[in-house]
Amino acid sequence: MFEPQLTPRAMLEHGVFGGWYFEGQCDEFPSSWFVNAKISLQDFDPSLNYFGVASGQSRQHWDKLGWITPEDPLGWFQWYCRYTMGRRLPEVDTFQIGRWHAFGPRHIGALKANCEKGDIWCRPRQRQALLQWAYNPFI
């Protein structure tokens, strides 16, 4: 079961990956996704992230851990965008959905255990990470 709480468009509008996830190569995705997106034209810029912080590891780190697949050399979000557009690759889909399932509950649990309800600025890096995995960070 895979039920992300945010669409790629909503994620881009909130501000994810320092605006630089696609490194300026957005042509394969619907232009409507980018109308209100927070996109950098030059480099990673954490001020474009919703919570204004850098969150996550580098693509080189993702590759070292085996999280980059040949089908999606930019990683999970590229896979999610393509999945949203209808592409299905059962083996890759199972791998990425499994990663998504492993990520969210652990971080949502940490927010609930350590933050007062409604304080969206408690643990901003963790909330930014949730946003970048299509989970609602405003819990």
N, CA, C and O atoms as CSV, one atom per row, in Angstrom:
chain,resi,resn,atom,element,x,y,z
A,1,MET,N,N,0.851,-1.181,0.000
A,1,MET,CA,C,0.000,0.000,0.000
A,1,MET,C,C,0.893,1.241,0.000
A,1,MET,O,O,1.804,1.366,0.819
A,2,PHE,N,N,0.625,2.128,-0.905
A,2,PHE,CA,C,1.432,3.335,-1.051
A,2,PHE,C,C,0.475,4.518,-1.197
A,2,PHE,O,O,-0.159,4.699,-2.237
A,3,GLU,N,N,0.385,5.316,-0.132
A,3,GLU,CA,C,-0.525,6.465,-0.130
A,3,GLU,C,C,0.200,7.707,0.377
A,3,GLU,O,O,-0.003,8.120,1.518
A,4,PRO,N,N,1.041,8.302,-0.462
A,4,PRO,CA,C,1.731,9.531,-0.049
A,4,PRO,C,C,0.716,10.614,0.311
A,4,PRO,O,O,-0.388,10.657,-0.232
A,5,GLN,N,N,1.104,11.464,1.214
A,5,GLN,CA,C,0.213,12.526,1.666
A,5,GLN,C,C,0.351,13.797,0.828
A,5,GLN,O,O,-0.490,14.692,0.907
A,6,LEU,N,N,1.400,13.869,0.036
A,6,LEU,CA,C,1.638,15.044,-0.798
A,6,LEU,C,C,1.991,14.620,-2.217
A,6,LEU,O,O,2.679,13.621,-2.427
A,7,THR,N,N,1.516,15.382,-3.176
A,7,THR,CA,C,1.870,15.148,-4.573
A,7,THR,C,C,3.226,15.793,-4.864
A,7,THR,O,O,3.680,16.645,-4.101
A,8,PRO,N,N,3.870,15.397,-5.953
A,8,PRO,CA,C,5.108,16.095,-6.321
A,8,PRO,C,C,4.901,17.603,-6.462
A,8,PRO,O,O,5.733,18.392,-6.013
A,9,ARG,N,N,3.819,17.988,-7.069
A,9,ARG,CA,C,3.543,19.420,-7.232
A,9,ARG,C,C,3.475,20.128,-5.881
A,9,ARG,O,O,4.093,21.177,-5.702
A,10,ALA,N,N,2.734,19.565,-4.932
A,10,ALA,CA,C,2.620,20.174,-3.603
A,10,ALA,C,C,3.983,20.241,-2.919
A,10,ALA,O,O,4.309,21.231,-2.264
A,11,MET,N,N,4.764,19.195,-3.073
A,11,MET,CA,C,6.099,19.196,-2.474
A,11,MET,C,C,6.945,20.329,-3.046
A,11,MET,O,O,7.591,21.067,-2.302
A,12,LEU,N,N,6.939,20.461,-4.361
A,12,LEU,CA,C,7.722,21.506,-5.011
A,12,LEU,C,C,7.242,22.901,-4.615
A,12,LEU,O,O,8.049,23.821,-4.480
A,13,GLU,N,N,5.948,23.057,-4.431
A,13,GLU,CA,C,5.404,24.355,-4.024
A,13,GLU,C,C,5.778,24.694,-2.582
A,13,GLU,O,O,6.003,25.860,-2.259
A,14,HIS,N,N,5.843,23.697,-1.728
A,14,HIS,CA,C,6.249,23.932,-0.335
A,14,HIS,C,C,7.727,24.292,-0.252
A,14,HIS,O,O,8.120,25.136,0.553
A,15,GLY,N,N,8.535,23.660,-1.073
A,15,GLY,CA,C,9.985,23.874,-1.058
A,15,GLY,C,C,10.719,22.660,-0.549
A,15,GLY,O,O,10.709,22.374,0.649
A,16,VAL,N,N,11.356,21.943,-1.455
A,16,VAL,CA,C,12.088,20.720,-1.118
A,16,VAL,C,C,13.435,20.683,-1.829
A,16,VAL,O,O,13.624,21.297,-2.879
A,17,PHE,N,N,14.360,19.949,-1.228
A,17,PHE,CA,C,15.665,19.669,-1.833
A,17,PHE,C,C,16.420,20.933,-2.247
A,17,PHE,O,O,17.164,20.928,-3.227
A,18,GLY,N,N,16.224,22.002,-1.501
A,18,GLY,CA,C,16.923,23.243,-1.796
A,18,GLY,C,C,16.654,23.765,-3.191
A,18,GLY,O,O,17.457,24.516,-3.747
A,19,GLY,N,N,15.513,23.364,-3.764
A,19,GLY,CA,C,15.136,23.835,-5.087
A,19,GLY,C,C,15.976,23.281,-6.218
A,19,GLY,O,O,15.830,23.718,-7.359
A,20,TRP,N,N,16.858,22.325,-5.930
A,20,TRP,CA,C,17.858,21.908,-6.910
A,20,TRP,C,C,17.799,20.418,-7.225
A,20,TRP,O,O,18.737,19.887,-7.819
A,21,TYR,N,N,16.753,19.747,-6.855
A,21,TYR,CA,C,16.694,18.302,-7.030
A,21,TYR,C,C,16.935,17.884,-8.473
A,21,TYR,O,O,17.713,16.965,-8.732
A,22,PHE,N,N,16.282,18.544,-9.404
A,22,PHE,CA,C,16.388,18.160,-10.811
A,22,PHE,C,C,17.567,18.835,-11.521
A,22,PHE,O,O,17.801,18.604,-12.707
A,23,GLU,N,N,18.293,19.656,-10.794
A,23,GLU,CA,C,19.451,20.361,-11.353
A,23,GLU,C,C,19.097,21.060,-12.666
A,23,GLU,O,O,19.875,21.055,-13.619
A,24,GLY,N,N,17.912,21.657,-12.693
A,24,GLY,CA,C,17.471,22.415,-13.855
A,24,GLY,C,C,16.878,21.578,-14.974
A,24,GLY,O,O,16.440,22.129,-15.984
A,25,GLN,N,N,16.853,20.276,-14.820
A,25,GLN,CA,C,16.335,19.380,-15.864
A,25,GLN,C,C,14.924,18.922,-15.506
A,25,GLN,O,O,14.737,17.831,-14.967
A,26,CYS,N,N,13.941,19.754,-15.804
A,26,CYS,CA,C,12.559,19.482,-15.390
A,26,CYS,C,C,11.632,19.165,-16.560
A,26,CYS,O,O,10.430,18.994,-16.358
A,27,ASP,N,N,12.163,19.083,-17.770
A,27,ASP,CA,C,11.330,19.006,-18.966
A,27,ASP,C,C,10.424,17.778,-19.056
A,27,ASP,O,O,9.387,17.831,-19.718
A,28,GLU,N,N,10.792,16.684,-18.409
A,28,GLU,CA,C,9.974,15.476,-18.541
A,28,GLU,C,C,8.703,15.527,-17.683
A,28,GLU,O,O,7.819,14.682,-17.826
A,29,PHE,N,N,8.619,16.506,-16.806
A,29,PHE,CA,C,7.497,16.587,-15.876
A,29,PHE,C,C,6.537,17.698,-16.288
A,29,PHE,O,O,6.939,18.645,-16.964
A,30,PRO,N,N,5.264,17.588,-15.885
A,30,PRO,CA,C,4.276,18.602,-16.286
A,30,PRO,C,C,4.690,20.010,-15.850
A,30,PRO,O,O,5.101,20.222,-14.709
A,31,SER,N,N,4.578,20.945,-16.755
A,31,SER,CA,C,4.955,22.338,-16.436
A,31,SER,C,C,4.097,22.889,-15.307
A,31,SER,O,O,4.531,23.787,-14.585
A,32,SER,N,N,2.877,22.363,-15.142
A,32,SER,CA,C,2.004,22.835,-14.063
A,32,SER,C,C,2.618,22.570,-12.690
A,32,SER,O,O,2.305,23.281,-11.735
A,33,TRP,N,N,3.474,21.576,-12.571
A,33,TRP,CA,C,4.127,21.286,-11.298
A,33,TRP,C,C,5.065,22.404,-10.871
A,33,TRP,O,O,5.388,22.529,-9.690
A,34,PHE,N,N,5.502,23.216,-11.826
A,34,PHE,CA,C,6.543,24.205,-11.555
A,34,PHE,C,C,6.051,25.646,-11.527
A,34,PHE,O,O,6.842,26.567,-11.322
A,35,VAL,N,N,4.746,25.851,-11.732
A,35,VAL,CA,C,4.201,27.207,-11.756
A,35,VAL,C,C,4.517,27.946,-10.456
A,35,VAL,O,O,4.967,29.091,-10.496
A,36,ASN,N,N,4.293,27.320,-9.324
A,36,ASN,CA,C,4.552,27.948,-8.025
A,36,ASN,C,C,5.662,27.241,-7.245
A,36,ASN,O,O,5.784,27.408,-6.032
A,37,ALA,N,N,6.464,26.455,-7.951
A,37,ALA,CA,C,7.532,25.692,-7.295
A,37,ALA,C,C,8.659,26.616,-6.850
A,37,ALA,O,O,8.930,27.651,-7.459
A,38,LYS,N,N,9.286,26.210,-5.790
A,38,LYS,CA,C,10.472,26.920,-5.303
A,38,LYS,C,C,11.679,26.210,-5.913
A,38,LYS,O,O,12.136,25.186,-5.405
A,39,ILE,N,N,12.184,26.772,-7.007
A,39,ILE,CA,C,13.257,26.159,-7.782
A,39,ILE,C,C,14.457,27.096,-7.825
A,39,ILE,O,O,14.316,28.304,-8.015
A,40,SER,N,N,15.631,26.517,-7.646
A,40,SER,CA,C,16.877,27.269,-7.802
A,40,SER,C,C,17.369,27.088,-9.231
A,40,SER,O,O,17.283,25.997,-9.795
A,41,LEU,N,N,17.877,28.147,-9.799
A,41,LEU,CA,C,18.409,28.069,-11.155
A,41,LEU,C,C,19.904,27.793,-11.178
A,41,LEU,O,O,20.484,27.594,-12.245
A,42,GLN,N,N,20.537,27.779,-9.990
A,42,GLN,CA,C,21.986,27.638,-9.989
A,42,GLN,C,C,22.527,26.545,-9.085
A,42,GLN,O,O,23.478,25.867,-9.474
A,43,ASP,N,N,21.980,26.344,-7.919
A,43,ASP,CA,C,22.577,25.411,-6.970
A,43,ASP,C,C,21.605,25.156,-5.820
A,43,ASP,O,O,20.567,25.808,-5.710
A,44,PHE,N,N,21.958,24.208,-4.978
A,44,PHE,CA,C,21.176,23.905,-3.791
A,44,PHE,C,C,21.102,25.147,-2.902
A,44,PHE,O,O,22.124,25.755,-2.583
A,45,ASP,N,N,19.881,25.516,-2.506
A,45,ASP,CA,C,19.671,26.700,-1.685
A,45,ASP,C,C,18.687,26.354,-0.566
A,45,ASP,O,O,17.477,26.341,-0.793
A,46,PRO,N,N,19.195,26.072,0.649
A,46,PRO,CA,C,18.295,25.653,1.729
A,46,PRO,C,C,17.225,26.682,2.078
A,46,PRO,O,O,16.205,26.325,2.667
A,47,SER,N,N,17.432,27.940,1.732
A,47,SER,CA,C,16.401,28.940,2.027
A,47,SER,C,C,15.133,28.697,1.203
A,47,SER,O,O,14.075,29.237,1.527
A,48,LEU,N,N,15.230,27.896,0.148
A,48,LEU,CA,C,14.051,27.564,-0.651
A,48,LEU,C,C,13.246,26.419,-0.043
A,48,LEU,O,O,12.102,26.193,-0.438
A,49,ASN,N,N,13.821,25.700,0.905
A,49,ASN,CA,C,13.089,24.648,1.595
A,49,ASN,C,C,12.050,25.267,2.522
A,49,ASN,O,O,12.265,26.349,3.069
A,50,TYR,N,N,10.940,24.589,2.694
A,50,TYR,CA,C,9.856,25.131,3.523
A,50,TYR,C,C,10.356,25.545,4.897
A,50,TYR,O,O,10.009,26.616,5.394
A,51,PHE,N,N,11.170,24.699,5.508
A,51,PHE,CA,C,11.640,24.983,6.860
A,51,PHE,C,C,12.967,25.747,6.868
A,51,PHE,O,O,13.528,26.005,7.933
A,52,GLY,N,N,13.463,26.104,5.694
A,52,GLY,CA,C,14.660,26.939,5.590
A,52,GLY,C,C,15.943,26.276,6.043
A,52,GLY,O,O,16.920,26.962,6.344
A,53,VAL,N,N,15.956,24.959,6.096
A,53,VAL,CA,C,17.132,24.230,6.551
A,53,VAL,C,C,17.506,23.163,5.523
A,53,VAL,O,O,16.670,22.709,4.742
A,54,ALA,N,N,18.769,22.780,5.545
A,54,ALA,CA,C,19.197,21.627,4.753
A,54,ALA,C,C,18.799,20.372,5.519
A,54,ALA,O,O,18.922,20.320,6.742
A,55,SER,N,N,18.331,19.380,4.809
A,55,SER,CA,C,17.921,18.138,5.447
A,55,SER,C,C,18.209,16.984,4.506
A,55,SER,O,O,17.860,17.033,3.326
A,56,GLY,N,N,18.836,15.965,5.022
A,56,GLY,CA,C,19.119,14.793,4.211
A,56,GLY,C,C,20.584,14.688,3.861
A,56,GLY,O,O,21.404,15.519,4.252
A,57,GLN,N,N,20.891,13.652,3.120
A,57,GLN,CA,C,22.254,13.355,2.712
A,57,GLN,C,C,22.467,13.754,1.247
A,57,GLN,O,O,21.513,14.051,0.528
A,58,SER,N,N,23.715,13.754,0.826
A,58,SER,CA,C,24.040,14.076,-0.561
A,58,SER,C,C,23.689,12.909,-1.485
A,58,SER,O,O,23.528,11.775,-1.034
A,59,ARG,N,N,23.574,13.195,-2.756
A,59,ARG,CA,C,23.301,12.148,-3.736
A,59,ARG,C,C,24.449,11.119,-3.749
A,59,ARG,O,O,24.220,9.930,-3.968
A,60,GLN,N,N,25.661,11.585,-3.517
A,60,GLN,CA,C,26.801,10.672,-3.453
A,60,GLN,C,C,26.618,9.673,-2.296
A,60,GLN,O,O,26.929,8.490,-2.432
A,61,HIS,N,N,26.116,10.161,-1.176
A,61,HIS,CA,C,25.849,9.289,-0.031
A,61,HIS,C,C,24.745,8.290,-0.371
A,61,HIS,O,O,24.838,7.112,-0.026
A,62,TRP,N,N,23.699,8.768,-1.052
A,62,TRP,CA,C,22.609,7.873,-1.451
A,62,TRP,C,C,23.143,6.759,-2.339
A,62,TRP,O,O,22.773,5.594,-2.189
A,63,ASP,N,N,24.022,7.137,-3.270
A,63,ASP,CA,C,24.592,6.162,-4.192
A,63,ASP,C,C,25.432,5.131,-3.431
A,63,ASP,O,O,25.332,3.931,-3.687
A,64,LYS,N,N,26.247,5.600,-2.508
A,64,LYS,CA,C,27.101,4.722,-1.708
A,64,LYS,C,C,26.268,3.687,-0.942
A,64,LYS,O,O,26.699,2.546,-0.776
A,65,LEU,N,N,25.087,4.081,-0.481
A,65,LEU,CA,C,24.218,3.180,0.275
A,65,LEU,C,C,23.333,2.300,-0.615
A,65,LEU,O,O,22.559,1.484,-0.115
A,66,GLY,N,N,23.453,2.473,-1.931
A,66,GLY,CA,C,22.669,1.656,-2.852
A,66,GLY,C,C,21.250,2.129,-3.060
A,66,GLY,O,O,20.397,1.366,-3.515
A,67,TRP,N,N,20.989,3.387,-2.729
A,67,TRP,CA,C,19.632,3.915,-2.859
A,67,TRP,C,C,19.343,4.496,-4.244
A,67,TRP,O,O,18.196,4.822,-4.549
A,68,ILE,N,N,20.349,4.624,-5.064
A,68,ILE,CA,C,20.181,5.136,-6.429
A,68,ILE,C,C,20.053,3.940,-7.363
A,68,ILE,O,O,20.879,3.028,-7.330
A,69,THR,N,N,19.028,3.948,-8.184
A,69,THR,CA,C,18.852,2.878,-9.165
A,69,THR,C,C,19.186,3.421,-10.550
A,69,THR,O,O,19.077,4.624,-10.787
A,70,PRO,N,N,19.590,2.546,-11.463
A,70,PRO,CA,C,19.885,3.012,-12.830
A,70,PRO,C,C,18.678,3.678,-13.492
A,70,PRO,O,O,18.834,4.579,-14.316
A,71,GLU,N,N,17.480,3.229,-13.130
A,71,GLU,CA,C,16.258,3.781,-13.723
A,71,GLU,C,C,16.002,5.215,-13.280
A,71,GLU,O,O,15.410,6.001,-14.020
A,72,ASP,N,N,16.444,5.558,-12.075
A,72,ASP,CA,C,16.194,6.885,-11.503
A,72,ASP,C,C,17.486,7.406,-10.876
A,72,ASP,O,O,17.641,7.362,-9.656
A,73,PRO,N,N,18.402,7.893,-11.690
A,73,PRO,CA,C,19.713,8.298,-11.178
A,73,PRO,C,C,19.693,9.505,-10.240
A,73,PRO,O,O,20.704,9.817,-9.610
A,74,LEU,N,N,18.552,10.181,-10.144
A,74,LEU,CA,C,18.446,11.300,-9.208
A,74,LEU,C,C,17.818,10.871,-7.880
A,74,LEU,O,O,17.737,11.676,-6.952
A,75,GLY,N,N,17.378,9.629,-7.777
A,75,GLY,CA,C,16.902,9.125,-6.505
A,75,GLY,C,C,15.400,9.017,-6.342
A,75,GLY,O,O,14.644,8.999,-7.313
A,76,TRP,N,N,14.986,8.946,-5.069
A,76,TRP,CA,C,13.603,8.652,-4.704
A,76,TRP,C,C,12.601,9.623,-5.319
A,76,TRP,O,O,11.584,9.194,-5.863
A,77,PHE,N,N,12.869,10.908,-5.242
A,77,PHE,CA,C,11.885,11.877,-5.726
A,77,PHE,C,C,11.687,11.761,-7.235
A,77,PHE,O,O,10.566,11.905,-7.723
A,78,GLN,N,N,12.750,11.505,-7.969
A,78,GLN,CA,C,12.609,11.282,-9.409
A,78,GLN,C,C,11.724,10.058,-9.645
A,78,GLN,O,O,10.836,10.082,-10.498
A,79,TRP,N,N,11.971,8.988,-8.884
A,79,TRP,CA,C,11.121,7.810,-9.000
A,79,TRP,C,C,9.668,8.173,-8.684
A,79,TRP,O,O,8.760,7.791,-9.423
A,80,TYR,N,N,9.445,8.908,-7.589
A,80,TYR,CA,C,8.080,9.253,-7.176
A,80,TYR,C,C,7.372,10.086,-8.243
A,80,TYR,O,O,6.196,9.859,-8.528
A,81,CYS,N,N,8.069,11.029,-8.822
A,81,CYS,CA,C,7.469,11.841,-9.887
A,81,CYS,C,C,7.058,10.960,-11.066
A,81,CYS,O,O,5.954,11.099,-11.592
A,82,ARG,N,N,7.927,10.074,-11.472
A,82,ARG,CA,C,7.632,9.181,-12.598
A,82,ARG,C,C,6.516,8.200,-12.238
A,82,ARG,O,O,5.673,7.890,-13.080
A,83,TYR,N,N,6.502,7.716,-11.012
A,83,TYR,CA,C,5.442,6.824,-10.547
A,83,TYR,C,C,4.098,7.555,-10.594
A,83,TYR,O,O,3.095,7.005,-11.048
A,84,THR,N,N,4.093,8.790,-10.122
A,84,THR,CA,C,2.873,9.601,-10.133
A,84,THR,C,C,2.341,9.788,-11.550
A,84,THR,O,O,1.132,9.854,-11.771
A,85,MET,N,N,3.262,9.871,-12.503
A,85,MET,CA,C,2.877,10.055,-13.905
A,85,MET,C,C,2.462,8.741,-14.573
A,85,MET,O,O,2.079,8.739,-15.743
A,86,GLY,N,N,2.535,7.619,-13.837
A,86,GLY,CA,C,2.030,6.357,-14.358
A,86,GLY,C,C,3.070,5.300,-14.691
A,86,GLY,O,O,2.706,4.178,-15.044
A,87,ARG,N,N,4.348,5.623,-14.591
A,87,ARG,CA,C,5.356,4.604,-14.889
A,87,ARG,C,C,5.320,3.521,-13.811
A,87,ARG,O,O,5.209,3.821,-12.622
A,88,ARG,N,N,5.413,2.280,-14.230
A,88,ARG,CA,C,5.463,1.165,-13.292
A,88,ARG,C,C,6.628,0.248,-13.662
A,88,ARG,O,O,6.726,-0.246,-14.785
A,89,LEU,N,N,7.492,0.040,-12.695
A,89,LEU,CA,C,8.604,-0.905,-12.777
A,89,LEU,C,C,8.535,-1.718,-11.488
A,89,LEU,O,O,9.092,-1.302,-10.473
A,90,PRO,N,N,7.871,-2.858,-11.507
A,90,PRO,CA,C,7.562,-3.571,-10.264
A,90,PRO,C,C,8.730,-3.728,-9.286
A,90,PRO,O,O,8.555,-3.486,-8.091
A,91,GLU,N,N,9.889,-4.118,-9.750
A,91,GLU,CA,C,11.009,-4.324,-8.828
A,91,GLU,C,C,11.469,-3.005,-8.203
A,91,GLU,O,O,11.707,-2.932,-6.997
A,92,VAL,N,N,11.590,-1.977,-9.022
A,92,VAL,CA,C,12.013,-0.661,-8.524
A,92,VAL,C,C,10.918,-0.079,-7.634
A,92,VAL,O,O,11.210,0.501,-6.588
A,93,ASP,N,N,9.668,-0.231,-8.042
A,93,ASP,CA,C,8.556,0.292,-7.246
A,93,ASP,C,C,8.539,-0.345,-5.852
A,93,ASP,O,O,8.365,0.353,-4.853
A,94,THR,N,N,8.718,-1.644,-5.787
A,94,THR,CA,C,8.735,-2.339,-4.496
A,94,THR,C,C,9.865,-1.819,-3.613
A,94,THR,O,O,9.671,-1.586,-2.420
A,95,PHE,N,N,11.036,-1.641,-4.200
A,95,PHE,CA,C,12.191,-1.118,-3.473
A,95,PHE,C,C,11.914,0.279,-2.925
A,95,PHE,O,O,12.143,0.534,-1.742
A,96,GLN,N,N,11.425,1.182,-3.766
A,96,GLN,CA,C,11.216,2.573,-3.349
A,96,GLN,C,C,10.048,2.708,-2.384
A,96,GLN,O,O,10.120,3.496,-1.441
A,97,ILE,N,N,8.993,1.971,-2.596
A,97,ILE,CA,C,7.860,2.019,-1.671
A,97,ILE,C,C,8.284,1.469,-0.307
A,97,ILE,O,O,7.850,1.972,0.729
A,98,GLY,N,N,9.112,0.458,-0.308
A,98,GLY,CA,C,9.635,-0.071,0.950
A,98,GLY,C,C,10.450,0.970,1.702
A,98,GLY,O,O,10.344,1.081,2.924
A,99,ARG,N,N,11.258,1.728,0.981
A,99,ARG,CA,C,12.038,2.800,1.605
A,99,ARG,C,C,11.109,3.854,2.186
A,99,ARG,O,O,11.335,4.349,3.290
A,100,TRP,N,N,10.059,4.197,1.438
A,100,TRP,CA,C,9.087,5.197,1.895
A,100,TRP,C,C,8.417,4.724,3.194
A,100,TRP,O,O,8.289,5.490,4.149
A,101,HIS,N,N,7.994,3.458,3.216
A,101,HIS,CA,C,7.362,2.906,4.422
A,101,HIS,C,C,8.310,2.924,5.612
A,101,HIS,O,O,7.884,3.186,6.737
A,102,ALA,N,N,9.580,2.652,5.383
A,102,ALA,CA,C,10.556,2.606,6.473
A,102,ALA,C,C,10.862,3.998,7.025
A,102,ALA,O,O,11.206,4.141,8.199
A,103,PHE,N,N,10.739,5.007,6.192
A,103,PHE,CA,C,11.126,6.358,6.595
A,103,PHE,C,C,10.075,7.055,7.460
A,103,PHE,O,O,10.390,7.524,8.554
A,104,GLY,N,N,8.856,7.126,6.992
A,104,GLY,CA,C,7.834,7.957,7.610
A,104,GLY,C,C,7.479,7.658,9.049
A,104,GLY,O,O,7.575,8.548,9.894
A,105,PRO,N,N,7.074,6.445,9.360
A,105,PRO,CA,C,6.615,6.166,10.730
A,105,PRO,C,C,7.652,6.481,11.799
A,105,PRO,O,O,7.306,6.980,12.870
A,106,ARG,N,N,8.910,6.198,11.521
A,106,ARG,CA,C,9.957,6.447,12.522
A,106,ARG,C,C,10.094,7.943,12.801
A,106,ARG,O,O,10.257,8.344,13.953
A,107,HIS,N,N,10.029,8.773,11.751
A,107,HIS,CA,C,10.190,10.214,11.941
A,107,HIS,C,C,8.913,10.868,12.483
A,107,HIS,O,O,8.987,11.800,13.285
A,108,ILE,N,N,7.780,10.397,12.061
A,108,ILE,CA,C,6.518,10.910,12.613
A,108,ILE,C,C,6.438,10.574,14.100
A,108,ILE,O,O,6.019,11.405,14.907
A,109,GLY,N,N,6.837,9.368,14.458
A,109,GLY,CA,C,6.854,8.971,15.867
A,109,GLY,C,C,7.764,9.862,16.695
A,109,GLY,O,O,7.421,10.224,17.820
A,110,ALA,N,N,8.915,10.216,16.155
A,110,ALA,CA,C,9.847,11.088,16.882
A,110,ALA,C,C,9.249,12.476,17.083
A,110,ALA,O,O,9.421,13.079,18.143
A,111,LEU,N,N,8.550,12.986,16.075
A,111,LEU,CA,C,7.914,14.300,16.227
A,111,LEU,C,C,6.833,14.246,17.299
A,111,LEU,O,O,6.746,15.137,18.144
A,112,LYS,N,N,6.019,13.216,17.265
A,112,LYS,CA,C,4.940,13.102,18.250
A,112,LYS,C,C,5.481,12.941,19.660
A,112,LYS,O,O,4.875,13.416,20.621
A,113,ALA,N,N,6.627,12.268,19.788
A,113,ALA,CA,C,7.211,12.027,21.112
A,113,ALA,C,C,7.953,13.246,21.655
A,113,ALA,O,O,8.097,13.387,22.869
A,114,ASN,N,N,8.419,14.118,20.784
A,114,ASN,CA,C,9.300,15.201,21.218
A,114,ASN,C,C,8.784,16.616,20.983
A,114,ASN,O,O,9.406,17.583,21.423
A,115,CYS,N,N,7.666,16.744,20.301
A,115,CYS,CA,C,7.157,18.084,19.977
A,115,CYS,C,C,5.727,18.250,20.485
A,115,CYS,O,O,4.942,17.302,20.507
A,116,GLU,N,N,5.413,19.469,20.887
A,116,GLU,CA,C,4.036,19.756,21.265
A,116,GLU,C,C,3.189,19.838,20.007
A,116,GLU,O,O,3.616,20.382,18.988
A,117,LYS,N,N,1.997,19.298,20.089
A,117,LYS,CA,C,1.088,19.317,18.945
A,117,LYS,C,C,0.887,20.763,18.464
A,117,LYS,O,O,0.612,21.662,19.258
A,118,GLY,N,N,1.027,20.959,17.170
A,118,GLY,CA,C,0.837,22.277,16.578
A,118,GLY,C,C,2.105,23.105,16.461
A,118,GLY,O,O,2.097,24.141,15.797
A,119,ASP,N,N,3.191,22.678,17.085
A,119,ASP,CA,C,4.456,23.411,16.988
A,119,ASP,C,C,5.208,22.915,15.762
A,119,ASP,O,O,6.051,22.023,15.867
A,120,ILE,N,N,4.909,23.486,14.598
A,120,ILE,CA,C,5.516,22.996,13.365
A,120,ILE,C,C,6.991,23.369,13.241
A,120,ILE,O,O,7.658,22.903,12.317
A,121,TRP,N,N,7.513,24.189,14.135
A,121,TRP,CA,C,8.927,24.565,14.058
A,121,TRP,C,C,9.797,23.727,14.989
A,121,TRP,O,O,11.008,23.936,15.068
A,122,CYS,N,N,9.191,22.793,15.682
A,122,CYS,CA,C,9.956,21.837,16.483
A,122,CYS,C,C,10.559,20.806,15.521
A,122,CYS,O,O,9.844,20.198,14.724
A,123,ARG,N,N,11.858,20.619,15.602
A,123,ARG,CA,C,12.583,19.669,14.752
A,123,ARG,C,C,12.416,19.974,13.258
A,123,ARG,O,O,11.910,19.136,12.513
A,124,PRO,N,N,12.831,21.147,12.821
A,124,PRO,CA,C,12.629,21.530,11.426
A,124,PRO,C,C,13.340,20.614,10.418
A,124,PRO,O,O,12.809,20.388,9.330
A,125,ARG,N,N,14.508,20.090,10.744
A,125,ARG,CA,C,15.188,19.195,9.793
A,125,ARG,C,C,14.393,17.903,9.588
A,125,ARG,O,O,14.278,17.396,8.472
A,126,GLN,N,N,13.860,17.397,10.667
A,126,GLN,CA,C,13.062,16.180,10.570
A,126,GLN,C,C,11.779,16.445,9.787
A,126,GLN,O,O,11.354,15.615,8.984
A,127,ARG,N,N,11.172,17.594,10.020
A,127,ARG,CA,C,9.959,17.941,9.276
A,127,ARG,C,C,10.264,18.155,7.792
A,127,ARG,O,O,9.484,17.755,6.927
A,128,GLN,N,N,11.403,18.787,7.505
A,128,GLN,CA,C,11.794,18.972,6.105
A,128,GLN,C,C,12.005,17.613,5.438
A,128,GLN,O,O,11.605,17.409,4.292
A,129,ALA,N,N,12.627,16.702,6.150
A,129,ALA,CA,C,12.842,15.361,5.609
A,129,ALA,C,C,11.509,14.673,5.312
A,129,ALA,O,O,11.359,14.047,4.263
A,130,LEU,N,N,10.553,14.781,6.214
A,130,LEU,CA,C,9.228,14.195,5.970
A,130,LEU,C,C,8.595,14.794,4.720
A,130,LEU,O,O,8.030,14.075,3.896
A,131,LEU,N,N,8.692,16.098,4.586
A,131,LEU,CA,C,8.160,16.775,3.406
A,131,LEU,C,C,8.802,16.213,2.138
A,131,LEU,O,O,8.124,16.026,1.127
A,132,GLN,N,N,10.088,15.947,2.189
A,132,GLN,CA,C,10.807,15.451,1.019
A,132,GLN,C,C,10.517,13.982,0.717
A,132,GLN,O,O,10.959,13.449,-0.301
A,133,TRP,N,N,9.770,13.332,1.615
A,133,TRP,CA,C,9.330,11.963,1.391
A,133,TRP,C,C,7.810,11.898,1.198
A,133,TRP,O,O,7.222,10.822,1.308
A,134,ALA,N,N,7.179,13.024,0.916
A,134,ALA,CA,C,5.743,13.101,0.623
A,134,ALA,C,C,4.863,12.798,1.837
A,134,ALA,O,O,3.710,12.394,1.690
A,135,TYR,N,N,5.419,12.997,3.042
A,135,TYR,CA,C,4.626,12.902,4.267
A,135,TYR,C,C,4.263,14.302,4.730
A,135,TYR,O,O,5.012,15.251,4.499
A,136,ASN,N,N,3.132,14.430,5.374
A,136,ASN,CA,C,2.703,15.712,5.919
A,136,ASN,C,C,3.583,16.067,7.120
A,136,ASN,O,O,3.533,15.378,8.139
A,137,PRO,N,N,4.381,17.120,7.018
A,137,PRO,CA,C,5.261,17.474,8.137
A,137,PRO,C,C,4.590,18.369,9.175
A,137,PRO,O,O,5.219,18.747,10.164
A,138,PHE,N,N,3.337,18.707,8.964
A,138,PHE,CA,C,2.656,19.684,9.811
A,138,PHE,C,C,1.810,19.016,10.893
A,138,PHE,O,O,0.805,19.578,11.330
A,139,ILE,N,N,2.208,17.830,11.324
A,139,ILE,CA,C,1.431,17.082,12.322
A,139,ILE,C,C,1.595,17.700,13.696
A,139,ILE,O,O,1.016,17.209,14.666
